[in-house]
Amino acid sequence: MPCAICGREARGFGFCHQLRWDRNPHHRFCSMSCLTVGSAIARRNFGMIDKTDMEIRAIREARRDLAEALTEMGLMEAFFDRSAEDIDRLIEACVDGFQGAMQRQSDAGQIPF
């Protein structure tokens, strides 16, 4: 298994955000230095280090829906000259905020039936 940071062979160092094995990915590392870097990245991103190809495509495809909503609300002009990276960052912030709120509610026992 390769190190999640540098790609060398992982050697027994690992990280799972909040030790929530059922919800967060487990990452393996080759050394303490890669573990330190990787765990800091994962903590900031709710357990994720790199987006998967599917996540990258989903964010890209969500741009159209965001543009339609902004247009309907009369807000598109403010975002018209923004880069794709800026738009993707906005989409990611919304998704991360939504997921974080759902996880906090679930952790507090507020699971809908």
C-alpha angles and dihedrals in degrees: 000000000000126000111262091228110037104012096238119131111293112238110197101296114123145164135200117180110250087347087273097149092172094055110026133054121252116231126201126209139192098222145006091262092057090043091053093050095041096047091050091052092046093049090054092048102043093258099320124116102177130011115248121239088255092053091049091051092046092053091048091049091048090062091081093052090048091049091050092050092047091049092049090050093047092244102110094099091066091055101035097099096038119119123250087249091057092049091047090051090054092049091048091050090053093047093045091048092049093048092045092052091049091050093048091050091048092048089052090054095254096134115153118233 
